[in-house]
């Protein structure tokens, strides 16, 4: 059974930092592309992505990384602002090369609140 578990969320003051973690089990983590998303007012926004090869796409204040040996993906968030308040979710996805079947897994989310 595939499971993705996020951790590291919480309350932080504006200008502060947090590091989110997403630990996966039940799959070969190294084969999957990863991503962090956030849900705000019912809408999902992409925050950062990283390929199975480790090519990261994130910008500015947010840095995505992965440690395949630990089956874990990270999101380092710096200089947080109140508008960054959201539920942050991690995602792993790939397409099976033989069957072309898409595989797409989500964590349950972790709440980040930026407030003074």
FENZIJO-V795533 format. One line per field, one symbol per residue. ss: DSSP state (~ for helix, > for strand, _ for the rest). psi: psi as a letter, one per 20 degrees, with the letter a starting at -180 (. if undefined). burial: I if it has 9 or more other ideal C-beta (glycine too) atoms within 8 Angstrom, else O. Layout:
ss = ???
psi = ???
burial = ???
This chain:
ss = __>>>>>__>>>_____>>>>>>>>___~~~_>>>>>>>>__>>>>>>>>_____>>____>>>>>>~~~_>>>>>>____~~~_>>>>>>>>>>______>>>>>___>>>>>__
psi = ppppoqrirapqqpiaqqoqqopqqjrnhiiqqrqprqopliqpppgqqprhijoqnrqdippqrqnhhjlqqqoppqlqqhiiprppqqqpqrpphgikpppoqqriqppppoq.
burial = OOOIIIOIIOOIOIOOIIIIIIIIOOIOIOOIIIIIIIIOOOOOIOIIIIOOOOOIOIOOOIIIIIIOOOIIIIIIIOOIOOOIIIIIIIIIIIOIOOOOOOIOIOIOIIIIOIOO
